[in-house]
Amino acid sequence: MNKEFKNYKVVTEYVESVVSGKKVACKEIIESCKRFKKDFENKDYDFNPKDAEFVIQIIEKTFVHQKGETMEGYPLRGTPFLLQPWQKFVVYNLLGFFHKGTILRKYKEAFIMLPRKQGKTPFMSALAWGLGLLERKSGAEIVIVGALLKQALQSFNFLKYNLEQMGEIKNFRVLDNNQEHSISGELGEGYMRIETIAGNSDRMDSLNTLIQILDELHLYKNASQYNTIKESGKAYRNSLCIGITTAGDNQNSFCYNRMKYCQKILDGTVKDEQYFVFIAKADEDENGDVDYTNPIEHEKANPNYNVSVSGQELLNDAMQAQNDPQQRKSFLAKSLNIYTSAMKAYFNIDEFRKSDREYTWTIEQLAKLPIEWYGGADLSKRFDLTAACLYGSYGDVDIAITHAFFPVVAAHEKADEDNIPLFGWQDDGWLTMTNTPVVDYQTVVKWFLDMQKKGFKIKQIGLDKKFGREFHLEGRKAGLRVVDAPQLYYLKSEGFRHIEAKVKSGRFYYLHSDAYEYCVQNVRAIEQTDDAVRYEKVMPTMRIDLFDASVFACMEMLKNMQKSGTATKWLKGGDK
């Protein structure tokens, strides 16, 4: 590389130290560095760090810290804002790769996930300034969006402070009032403008921007908010949308789903060449547990370990978290960047995932098993999510095959409003879109018939007649054995407890269904004095239908076991 690229060595040494294990890093950062090396060797891309160098040097030569202290306790205010190797790595990725023979950049979108105290707000603000100067000939319009105005103003105030320190504020138009917070100016051959707004601002629908920076994604209510801002860059070929966040506690949120998608990009499960991903977090074991008192995990999660956040303070916080569940939850999310479940949720989803990973049967293999299958369905709302399940037991392993149905006319609205990944489920084969205003129960009947044609020996399907008389009639007409199965809470409780016990013993398989996991995570359970349980949705906008269907199907299997005498122990409260 040309010696003018003085940060090239810093970045490549960072990459090699991470990949080799010399530098402590989490699984996701290791994968991100491996991806950099792969892209560097990919003949479909040109690598030219000229723009990245420009932005890095602009930041380091003109920006200073507004607040903070060094690890030794000296004030940082007014000292040069020097980027760490991981930050330079981010800039090199975003600006260094181009489609072969063009000036079109590889990356159009970025997901950056960091714990608190990593300096993400000043870094993103300084990056916005550097990008504005870089793209001035395109008339760079940049928007920095905070979930709340207070967050957005942190970026604005940092930029304004630095303009004052540079002595350049008189050369720019600075608006700082109740209506607008922006910095703009003519720059010889170009123009730039940076505006900071809140995520609920009326301004979002009228934006036309080259760069979009969205802060604290975990607070965004749904995907439509994000997409509205992202789509404001459609007029530009080198538009860049950067989402940056810390982990939250809602595993049904847009941010959590986006994180899971980005993890799939890194591990190669999903191919998305235009999405850059940088996730810094502690590593989890196969049970989803984190060794949260281990300083090595602290360093994995915090790229600015002993730079802007003290390793000793992290250790002290971890020790305190041992004795306080609420503090532990906060420590995992904010200091180790681990998404935690909502406190109201009953199940630990990692227990389900651990059990599920033990088995690899395909649908075709399951159809050939010499066992009987029992059906269940949740048909309570025809205009919403409807669910069906086949449930069977092979040896000591219980198997739940679930499928969802949704009317296509309402799918886009519900997916956005309630943040349900309906179209992702459809792509993965877990959901069927019905071309009707409401779910046609004949479609559900057809699914059971299709499973029967594949070889599944369906003994019976249980359904509460008061919730699906039409299904009863259509199913029987098609030759299925549909029986009335009232949804009494004590019967549902038996199915619930049976599934729970199977999961905890690692003997439950659901074919790695993301849709089923989504529903499991939304279950809130209320313990009864007789070891029974009542369960419901954590929140009204969440769905548990696929889990419900598996409970109903399990109930049918248990009833049949009772008749044959093999379920006696279960129904007396054993094997729990």
PEVEN-V416224 format. One record per residue. N is the residue number from 1. RES is the residue in one small letter. PSI is psi in radians with two decimals (none if undefined). Layout:
BEGIN
n=N res=RES psi=PSI
n=N res=RES psi=PSI
END
This chain:
BEGIN
n=1 res=m psi=2.58
n=2 res=n psi=2.36
n=3 res=k psi=-0.23
n=4 res=e psi=-0.36
n=5 res=f psi=1.35
n=6 res=k psi=-0.30
n=7 res=n psi=-0.06
n=8 res=y psi=-0.80
n=9 res=k psi=-0.70
n=10 res=v psi=-0.81
n=11 res=v psi=-0.82
n=12 res=t psi=-0.62
n=13 res=e psi=-0.66
n=14 res=y psi=-0.81
n=15 res=v psi=-0.86
n=16 res=e psi=-0.66
n=17 res=s psi=-0.61
n=18 res=v psi=-0.86
n=19 res=v psi=-0.67
n=20 res=s psi=-0.27
n=21 res=g psi=-0.01
n=22 res=k psi=-0.65
n=23 res=k psi=2.33
n=24 res=v psi=2.22
n=25 res=a psi=2.68
n=26 res=c psi=2.97
n=27 res=k psi=-0.76
n=28 res=e psi=-0.68
n=29 res=i psi=-0.65
n=30 res=i psi=-0.80
n=31 res=e psi=-0.64
n=32 res=s psi=-0.70
n=33 res=c psi=-0.68
n=34 res=k psi=-0.65
n=35 res=r psi=-0.68
n=36 res=f psi=-0.82
n=37 res=k psi=-0.69
n=38 res=k psi=-0.76
n=39 res=d psi=-0.65
n=40 res=f psi=-0.60
n=41 res=e psi=-0.11
n=42 res=n psi=2.16
n=43 res=k psi=-0.18
n=44 res=d psi=-0.21
n=45 res=y psi=2.55
n=46 res=d psi=2.50
n=47 res=f psi=2.09
n=48 res=n psi=1.87
n=49 res=p psi=0.25
n=50 res=k psi=-0.85
n=51 res=d psi=-0.69
n=52 res=a psi=-0.74
n=53 res=e psi=-0.73
n=54 res=f psi=-0.85
n=55 res=v psi=-0.77
n=56 res=i psi=-0.78
n=57 res=q psi=-0.61
n=58 res=i psi=-0.82
n=59 res=i psi=-0.89
n=60 res=e psi=-0.46
n=61 res=k psi=-0.36
n=62 res=t psi=-0.39
n=63 res=f psi=2.58
n=64 res=v psi=2.82
n=65 res=h psi=2.52
n=66 res=q psi=-0.52
n=67 res=k psi=3.07
n=68 res=g psi=3.03
n=69 res=e psi=2.72
n=70 res=t psi=2.99
n=71 res=m psi=-0.37
n=72 res=e psi=-0.06
n=73 res=g psi=0.06
n=74 res=y psi=2.48
n=75 res=p psi=2.47
n=76 res=l psi=-0.31
n=77 res=r psi=2.20
n=78 res=g psi=-0.11
n=79 res=t psi=2.71
n=80 res=p psi=2.43
n=81 res=f psi=1.59
n=82 res=l psi=2.31
n=83 res=l psi=2.52
n=84 res=q psi=2.80
n=85 res=p psi=-0.68
n=86 res=w psi=-0.60
n=87 res=q psi=-0.69
n=88 res=k psi=-0.62
n=89 res=f psi=-0.76
n=90 res=v psi=-0.85
n=91 res=v psi=-0.75
n=92 res=y psi=-0.71
n=93 res=n psi=-0.87
n=94 res=l psi=-0.63
n=95 res=l psi=-0.09
n=96 res=g psi=-0.38
n=97 res=f psi=2.32
n=98 res=f psi=2.58
n=99 res=h psi=2.38
n=100 res=k psi=2.19
n=101 res=g psi=0.24
n=102 res=t psi=3.08
n=103 res=i psi=0.33
n=104 res=l psi=2.12
n=105 res=r psi=2.62
n=106 res=k psi=-0.82
n=107 res=y psi=2.23
n=108 res=k psi=-0.25
n=109 res=e psi=2.62
n=110 res=a psi=2.52
n=111 res=f psi=1.99
n=112 res=i psi=2.07
n=113 res=m psi=2.06
n=114 res=l psi=2.60
n=115 res=p psi=3.05
n=116 res=r psi=2.83
n=117 res=k psi=0.47
n=118 res=q psi=0.12
n=119 res=g psi=0.56
n=120 res=k psi=-0.63
n=121 res=t psi=-0.89
n=122 res=p psi=-0.60
n=123 res=f psi=-0.84
n=124 res=m psi=-0.63
n=125 res=s psi=-0.80
n=126 res=a psi=-0.66
n=127 res=l psi=-0.72
n=128 res=a psi=-0.75
n=129 res=w psi=-0.82
n=130 res=g psi=-0.73
n=131 res=l psi=-0.64
n=132 res=g psi=-0.77
n=133 res=l psi=-0.70
n=134 res=l psi=-0.74
n=135 res=e psi=0.39
n=136 res=r psi=-0.57
n=137 res=k psi=-0.36
n=138 res=s psi=0.06
n=139 res=g psi=1.02
n=140 res=a psi=1.98
n=141 res=e psi=2.14
n=142 res=i psi=2.36
n=143 res=v psi=2.34
n=144 res=i psi=2.08
n=145 res=v psi=2.18
n=146 res=g psi=2.64
n=147 res=a psi=-0.62
n=148 res=l psi=2.71
n=149 res=l psi=-0.64
n=150 res=k psi=-0.71
n=151 res=q psi=-0.78
n=152 res=a psi=-0.65
n=153 res=l psi=-0.40
n=154 res=q psi=-0.72
n=155 res=s psi=-0.80
n=156 res=f psi=-0.80
n=157 res=n psi=-0.60
n=158 res=f psi=-0.75
n=159 res=l psi=-0.77
n=160 res=k psi=-0.74
n=161 res=y psi=-0.76
n=162 res=n psi=-0.60
n=163 res=l psi=-0.70
n=164 res=e psi=-0.75
n=165 res=q psi=-0.60
n=166 res=m psi=-0.32
n=167 res=g psi=0.41
n=168 res=e psi=0.01
n=169 res=i psi=-0.52
n=170 res=k psi=-0.31
n=171 res=n psi=0.02
n=172 res=f psi=2.71
n=173 res=r psi=1.99
n=174 res=v psi=2.03
n=175 res=l psi=2.15
n=176 res=d psi=1.43
n=177 res=n psi=-3.00
n=178 res=n psi=-0.40
n=179 res=q psi=-0.53
n=180 res=e psi=2.48
n=181 res=h psi=1.69
n=182 res=s psi=2.75
n=183 res=i psi=2.19
n=184 res=s psi=2.78
n=185 res=g psi=2.65
n=186 res=e psi=2.37
n=187 res=l psi=1.13
n=188 res=g psi=-1.68
n=189 res=e psi=0.15
n=190 res=g psi=-2.90
n=191 res=y psi=2.54
n=192 res=m psi=2.64
n=193 res=r psi=2.26
n=194 res=i psi=2.20
n=195 res=e psi=2.43
n=196 res=t psi=2.29
n=197 res=i psi=2.87
n=198 res=a psi=2.70
n=199 res=g psi=-0.32
n=200 res=n psi=0.28
n=201 res=s psi=2.53
n=202 res=d psi=-0.26
n=203 res=r psi=-0.32
n=204 res=m psi=-0.64
n=205 res=d psi=-0.29
n=206 res=s psi=0.15
n=207 res=l psi=2.54
n=208 res=n psi=1.59
n=209 res=t psi=2.63
n=210 res=l psi=-0.72
n=211 res=i psi=2.32
n=212 res=q psi=2.18
n=213 res=i psi=2.06
n=214 res=l psi=2.04
n=215 res=d psi=2.59
n=216 res=e psi=1.06
n=217 res=l psi=-0.45
n=218 res=h psi=-0.23
n=219 res=l psi=-0.10
n=220 res=y psi=2.30
n=221 res=k psi=-0.60
n=222 res=n psi=3.05
n=223 res=a psi=-0.50
n=224 res=s psi=-0.63
n=225 res=q psi=-0.82
n=226 res=y psi=-0.81
n=227 res=n psi=-0.63
n=228 res=t psi=-0.76
n=229 res=i psi=-0.78
n=230 res=k psi=-0.74
n=231 res=e psi=-0.19
n=232 res=s psi=-0.16
n=233 res=g psi=0.16
n=234 res=k psi=-0.40
n=235 res=a psi=-0.18
n=236 res=y psi=2.46
n=237 res=r psi=-0.52
n=238 res=n psi=0.63
n=239 res=s psi=2.58
n=240 res=l psi=2.16
n=241 res=c psi=2.05
n=242 res=i psi=2.06
n=243 res=g psi=2.29
n=244 res=i psi=2.45
n=245 res=t psi=2.92
n=246 res=t psi=2.74
n=247 res=a psi=2.69
n=248 res=g psi=-2.74
n=249 res=d psi=0.25
n=250 res=n psi=1.79
n=251 res=q psi=0.18
n=252 res=n psi=0.24
n=253 res=s psi=2.87
n=254 res=f psi=-0.75
n=255 res=c psi=-0.76
n=256 res=y psi=-0.77
n=257 res=n psi=-0.65
n=258 res=r psi=-0.70
n=259 res=m psi=-0.79
n=260 res=k psi=-0.68
n=261 res=y psi=-0.78
n=262 res=c psi=-0.59
n=263 res=q psi=-0.62
n=264 res=k psi=-0.57
n=265 res=i psi=-0.81
n=266 res=l psi=-0.70
n=267 res=d psi=0.03
n=268 res=g psi=0.01
n=269 res=t psi=-0.66
n=270 res=v psi=2.40
n=271 res=k psi=1.97
n=272 res=d psi=1.61
n=273 res=e psi=-0.33
n=274 res=q psi=0.16
n=275 res=y psi=1.99
n=276 res=f psi=2.42
n=277 res=v psi=2.27
n=278 res=f psi=1.84
n=279 res=i psi=2.05
n=280 res=a psi=2.01
n=281 res=k psi=2.89
n=282 res=a psi=2.64
n=283 res=d psi=2.54
n=284 res=e psi=2.59
n=285 res=d psi=-3.07
n=286 res=e psi=-0.31
n=287 res=n psi=-0.02
n=288 res=g psi=0.16
n=289 res=d psi=2.68
n=290 res=v psi=2.33
n=291 res=d psi=1.30
n=292 res=y psi=-0.15
n=293 res=t psi=0.03
n=294 res=n psi=2.07
n=295 res=p psi=-0.48
n=296 res=i psi=-0.71
n=297 res=e psi=-0.60
n=298 res=h psi=-0.76
n=299 res=e psi=-0.65
n=300 res=k psi=-0.72
n=301 res=a psi=-0.42
n=302 res=n psi=1.66
n=303 res=p psi=-0.48
n=304 res=n psi=0.56
n=305 res=y psi=2.16
n=306 res=n psi=0.39
n=307 res=v psi=-1.08
n=308 res=s psi=-0.18
n=309 res=v psi=2.31
n=310 res=s psi=2.28
n=311 res=g psi=-0.65
n=312 res=q psi=-0.71
n=313 res=e psi=-0.68
n=314 res=l psi=-0.73
n=315 res=l psi=-0.73
n=316 res=n psi=-0.76
n=317 res=d psi=-0.68
n=318 res=a psi=-0.73
n=319 res=m psi=-0.68
n=320 res=q psi=-0.62
n=321 res=a psi=-0.36
n=322 res=q psi=-0.60
n=323 res=n psi=0.08
n=324 res=d psi=1.79
n=325 res=p psi=-0.70
n=326 res=q psi=-0.76
n=327 res=q psi=-0.63
n=328 res=r psi=-0.76
n=329 res=k psi=-0.78
n=330 res=s psi=-0.72
n=331 res=f psi=-0.77
n=332 res=l psi=-0.76
n=333 res=a psi=-0.86
n=334 res=k psi=-0.51
n=335 res=s psi=-0.49
n=336 res=l psi=-0.05
n=337 res=n psi=0.63
n=338 res=i psi=2.13
n=339 res=y psi=2.21
n=340 res=t psi=2.66
n=341 res=s psi=2.67
n=342 res=a psi=2.46
n=343 res=m psi=-0.47
n=344 res=k psi=-0.37
n=345 res=a psi=2.41
n=346 res=y psi=-0.81
n=347 res=f psi=2.61
n=348 res=n psi=1.86
n=349 res=i psi=-0.46
n=350 res=d psi=-0.49
n=351 res=e psi=-0.72
n=352 res=f psi=-0.83
n=353 res=r psi=-0.69
n=354 res=k psi=-0.79
n=355 res=s psi=-0.81
n=356 res=d psi=-0.66
n=357 res=r psi=-0.27
n=358 res=e psi=-0.29
n=359 res=y psi=2.64
n=360 res=t psi=0.29
n=361 res=w psi=2.42
n=362 res=t psi=2.95
n=363 res=i psi=-0.74
n=364 res=e psi=-0.71
n=365 res=q psi=-0.69
n=366 res=l psi=-0.65
n=367 res=a psi=-0.43
n=368 res=k psi=-0.12
n=369 res=l psi=2.45
n=370 res=p psi=1.04
n=371 res=i psi=2.90
n=372 res=e psi=2.58
n=373 res=w psi=2.59
n=374 res=y psi=2.39
n=375 res=g psi=2.68
n=376 res=g psi=2.71
n=377 res=a psi=2.55
n=378 res=d psi=1.83
n=379 res=l psi=0.44
n=380 res=s psi=-0.54
n=381 res=k psi=1.92
n=382 res=r psi=-0.39
n=383 res=f psi=0.17
n=384 res=d psi=-2.80
n=385 res=l psi=2.22
n=386 res=t psi=2.54
n=387 res=a psi=2.58
n=388 res=a psi=2.71
n=389 res=c psi=2.48
n=390 res=l psi=2.30
n=391 res=y psi=2.30
n=392 res=g psi=2.94
n=393 res=s psi=2.17
n=394 res=y psi=1.98
n=395 res=g psi=-2.13
n=396 res=d psi=0.26
n=397 res=v psi=2.21
n=398 res=d psi=2.47
n=399 res=i psi=2.23
n=400 res=a psi=2.06
n=401 res=i psi=1.90
n=402 res=t psi=2.68
n=403 res=h psi=2.45
n=404 res=a psi=2.75
n=405 res=f psi=2.49
n=406 res=f psi=2.39
n=407 res=p psi=2.22
n=408 res=v psi=-0.51
n=409 res=v psi=-0.45
n=410 res=a psi=-0.01
n=411 res=a psi=-0.82
n=412 res=h psi=-0.76
n=413 res=e psi=-0.83
n=414 res=k psi=-0.66
n=415 res=a psi=-0.71
n=416 res=d psi=-0.84
n=417 res=e psi=-0.81
n=418 res=d psi=0.06
n=419 res=n psi=0.93
n=420 res=i psi=2.18
n=421 res=p psi=1.04
n=422 res=l psi=-0.76
n=423 res=f psi=-0.53
n=424 res=g psi=-0.72
n=425 res=w psi=-0.69
n=426 res=q psi=-0.79
n=427 res=d psi=-0.60
n=428 res=d psi=-0.08
n=429 res=g psi=0.17
n=430 res=w psi=-0.13
n=431 res=l psi=2.51
n=432 res=t psi=2.22
n=433 res=m psi=2.21
n=434 res=t psi=2.39
n=435 res=n psi=0.83
n=436 res=t psi=2.73
n=437 res=p psi=-0.53
n=438 res=v psi=2.87
n=439 res=v psi=2.13
n=440 res=d psi=2.07
n=441 res=y psi=-0.37
n=442 res=q psi=-0.54
n=443 res=t psi=-0.67
n=444 res=v psi=-0.77
n=445 res=v psi=-0.76
n=446 res=k psi=-0.63
n=447 res=w psi=-0.77
n=448 res=f psi=-0.72
n=449 res=l psi=-0.70
n=450 res=d psi=-0.71
n=451 res=m psi=-0.65
n=452 res=q psi=-0.74
n=453 res=k psi=-0.55
n=454 res=k psi=-0.24
n=455 res=g psi=-0.04
n=456 res=f psi=2.20
n=457 res=k psi=1.65
n=458 res=i psi=1.95
n=459 res=k psi=-0.81
n=460 res=q psi=2.79
n=461 res=i psi=2.16
n=462 res=g psi=2.35
n=463 res=l psi=2.34
n=464 res=d psi=2.02
n=465 res=k psi=-0.59
n=466 res=k psi=-0.31
n=467 res=f psi=-0.02
n=468 res=g psi=0.98
n=469 res=r psi=-0.67
n=470 res=e psi=-0.74
n=471 res=f psi=-0.74
n=472 res=h psi=-0.84
n=473 res=l psi=-0.84
n=474 res=e psi=-0.71
n=475 res=g psi=-0.79
n=476 res=r psi=-0.66
n=477 res=k psi=-0.59
n=478 res=a psi=-0.05
n=479 res=g psi=0.11
n=480 res=l psi=2.58
n=481 res=r psi=1.72
n=482 res=v psi=2.17
n=483 res=v psi=2.64
n=484 res=d psi=2.21
n=485 res=a psi=1.52
n=486 res=p psi=2.38
n=487 res=q psi=1.12
n=488 res=l psi=2.46
n=489 res=y psi=-0.61
n=490 res=y psi=-0.52
n=491 res=l psi=-0.75
n=492 res=k psi=-0.63
n=493 res=s psi=-0.69
n=494 res=e psi=-0.77
n=495 res=g psi=-0.75
n=496 res=f psi=-0.90
n=497 res=r psi=-0.64
n=498 res=h psi=-0.83
n=499 res=i psi=-0.77
n=500 res=e psi=-0.81
n=501 res=a psi=-0.72
n=502 res=k psi=-0.72
n=503 res=v psi=-0.85
n=504 res=k psi=-0.48
n=505 res=s psi=0.04
n=506 res=g psi=0.52
n=507 res=r psi=0.77
n=508 res=f psi=2.27
n=509 res=y psi=2.33
n=510 res=y psi=0.45
n=511 res=l psi=0.48
n=512 res=h psi=0.56
n=513 res=s psi=2.02
n=514 res=d psi=-0.62
n=515 res=a psi=-0.71
n=516 res=y psi=-0.75
n=517 res=e psi=-0.71
n=518 res=y psi=-0.83
n=519 res=c psi=-0.70
n=520 res=v psi=-0.72
n=521 res=q psi=-0.18
n=522 res=n psi=0.12
n=523 res=v psi=2.19
n=524 res=r psi=2.22
n=525 res=a psi=2.49
n=526 res=i psi=2.01
n=527 res=e psi=2.40
n=528 res=q psi=2.85
n=529 res=t psi=-0.42
n=530 res=d psi=0.40
n=531 res=d psi=0.07
n=532 res=a psi=3.01
n=533 res=v psi=2.41
n=534 res=r psi=2.38
n=535 res=y psi=2.75
n=536 res=e psi=-3.07
n=537 res=k psi=2.51
n=538 res=v psi=-0.77
n=539 res=m psi=2.65
n=540 res=p psi=-0.56
n=541 res=t psi=-0.12
n=542 res=m psi=2.85
n=543 res=r psi=2.46
n=544 res=i psi=0.23
n=545 res=d psi=-0.73
n=546 res=l psi=-0.67
n=547 res=f psi=-0.75
n=548 res=d psi=-0.84
n=549 res=a psi=-0.65
n=550 res=s psi=-0.64
n=551 res=v psi=-0.79
n=552 res=f psi=-0.74
n=553 res=a psi=-0.70
n=554 res=c psi=-0.69
n=555 res=m psi=-0.71
n=556 res=e psi=-0.71
n=557 res=m psi=-0.76
n=558 res=l psi=-0.67
n=559 res=k psi=-0.73
n=560 res=n psi=-0.68
n=561 res=m psi=-0.66
n=562 res=q psi=-0.74
n=563 res=k psi=-0.63
n=564 res=s psi=-0.07
n=565 res=g psi=-0.05
n=566 res=t psi=-0.17
n=567 res=a psi=0.12
n=568 res=t psi=-0.82
n=569 res=k psi=-0.72
n=570 res=w psi=-0.87
n=571 res=l psi=-0.25
n=572 res=k psi=0.04
n=573 res=g psi=0.19
n=574 res=g psi=3.03
n=575 res=d psi=0.78
n=576 res=k psi=none
END
